[in-house]
Amino acid sequence: MPEDECSRSLTRMPERLDRVTIALDARNITISWEARQALQKRLYYKDVKAGMMTRGESTDGILRAFEAVGATRPVELTKGQRMLLLNVLRIWPHDEKWAIEPEGDMPAELSVLRDALADDLHDAEQGVGDS
């Protein structure tokens, strides 16, 4: 069989997702794979354990939610996980960069996620969107 016939019969499969969507109450936020990787690295190194201050949530739970996501489903987080993620994103610019990674600047896409999380949680507290 000629080489060009072989290559036409094979379906190219994506090596990975290029983007990941995070489901919020008001809207979904989509971030790049690279931003997801930076966020996962930050969550791994922050290693916040479940406790009273985190409403029983941990960074491990958020990591598991991001790892379990498929190509068509958004990442779904509990309210407690969204609150913890918001706190991680809020303190990111104030962390000592050398402690986690030398190029530790937060990707701009995660600033959008941080702001959307803040709006979403504020609206939930105010009862916006409730019937």
C-alpha positions as CSV (number, residue, x, y, z in Angstrom):
1,M,0.0,0.0,0.0
2,P,1.4,3.4,-0.9
3,E,2.5,5.6,2.0
4,D,0.0,8.3,1.4
5,E,-2.9,5.9,1.6
6,C,-1.7,4.7,5.0
7,S,-1.5,8.2,6.4
8,R,-5.0,9.1,5.1
9,S,-6.6,6.1,6.8
10,L,-5.3,7.0,10.3
11,T,-7.3,9.4,12.4
12,R,-5.1,11.9,14.2
13,M,-5.8,11.9,18.0
14,P,-5.1,15.0,20.0
15,E,-2.2,14.5,22.4
16,R,-3.9,16.6,25.1
17,L,-6.5,19.1,25.7
18,D,-5.5,22.6,24.7
19,R,-8.0,24.3,27.0
20,V,-9.9,23.5,30.2
21,T,-13.2,25.0,31.3
22,I,-14.1,25.7,35.0
23,A,-17.8,25.7,35.8
24,L,-18.9,28.6,38.0
25,D,-22.5,29.4,39.0
26,A,-22.8,32.5,36.8
27,R,-20.6,31.4,33.9
28,N,-17.9,29.1,32.7
29,I,-14.2,30.3,32.5
30,T,-11.8,28.7,30.0
31,I,-8.1,28.7,30.6
32,S,-5.2,27.3,28.5
33,W,-3.5,24.0,29.2
34,E,-0.4,26.0,30.2
35,A,-2.4,28.0,32.8
36,R,-3.9,24.8,34.1
37,Q,-0.4,23.3,34.5
38,A,0.8,26.4,36.4
39,L,-2.3,26.3,38.6
40,Q,-1.8,22.7,39.4
41,K,1.8,23.2,40.2
42,R,0.8,26.0,42.6
43,L,-1.9,23.9,44.2
44,Y,0.5,21.1,44.6
45,Y,3.2,23.2,46.3
46,K,0.7,25.1,48.5
47,D,-0.6,21.7,49.8
48,V,-3.4,23.2,52.0
49,K,-4.8,20.5,54.2
50,A,-8.5,20.2,54.9
51,G,-9.6,21.9,58.1
52,M,-11.9,24.3,59.8
53,M,-10.3,27.4,58.1
54,T,-10.8,25.8,54.6
55,R,-14.4,24.5,55.3
56,G,-13.1,21.0,55.0
57,E,-11.5,21.4,51.6
58,S,-7.9,20.8,50.5
59,T,-5.8,21.7,47.5
60,D,-5.7,17.9,46.9
61,G,-9.4,17.9,46.2
62,I,-9.1,20.7,43.7
63,L,-6.2,18.9,42.0
64,R,-8.3,15.8,41.7
65,A,-11.1,17.8,40.1
66,F,-8.7,19.2,37.5
67,E,-7.2,15.8,36.9
68,A,-10.5,14.1,36.4
69,V,-11.8,16.5,33.8
70,G,-12.4,15.2,30.3
71,A,-12.4,16.8,26.9
72,T,-16.1,17.8,27.0
73,R,-16.9,18.3,30.7
74,P,-16.0,21.4,32.7
75,V,-14.1,21.2,36.0
76,E,-16.8,21.3,38.7
77,L,-15.8,22.6,42.2
78,T,-17.7,22.7,45.4
79,K,-18.3,26.2,47.0
80,G,-15.6,25.4,49.5
81,Q,-13.2,24.4,46.8
82,R,-14.0,27.6,44.9
83,M,-13.3,29.6,48.0
84,L,-10.0,27.9,48.6
85,L,-9.0,28.3,45.0
86,L,-9.8,32.0,45.2
87,N,-7.6,32.4,48.2
88,V,-4.7,30.6,46.5
89,L,-5.1,32.9,43.5
90,R,-5.3,36.0,45.6
91,I,-2.1,35.3,47.5
92,W,-0.1,34.1,44.5
93,P,1.3,37.5,43.6
94,H,2.5,37.9,47.2
95,D,4.2,34.6,47.5
96,E,8.0,34.5,47.5
97,K,8.7,33.3,44.0
98,W,11.9,31.4,44.8
99,A,9.9,29.2,47.3
100,I,7.8,27.7,44.5
101,E,9.3,28.5,41.2
102,P,11.6,31.2,39.8
103,E,9.1,32.1,37.0
104,G,6.3,32.2,39.5
105,D,4.2,35.1,38.0
106,M,0.6,34.2,37.7
107,P,-0.6,33.8,34.1
108,A,-3.1,36.5,33.1
109,E,-5.8,34.0,32.4
110,L,-5.7,33.0,36.1
111,S,-6.3,36.6,37.0
112,V,-9.5,36.4,35.0
113,L,-10.4,33.2,36.8
114,R,-9.7,34.8,40.2
115,D,-11.9,37.8,39.4
116,A,-14.7,35.5,38.1
117,L,-14.5,33.4,41.3
118,A,-14.7,36.5,43.5
119,D,-17.8,37.7,41.6
120,D,-19.4,34.2,41.6
121,L,-18.9,33.8,45.4
122,H,-20.0,37.3,46.1
123,D,-23.2,36.8,44.0
124,A,-23.8,33.5,45.8
125,E,-23.6,35.2,49.2
126,Q,-26.0,38.0,48.0
127,G,-28.4,35.4,46.6
128,V,-28.0,36.8,43.1
129,G,-29.4,34.3,40.5
130,D,-31.5,32.5,43.1
131,S,-35.2,32.0,42.2
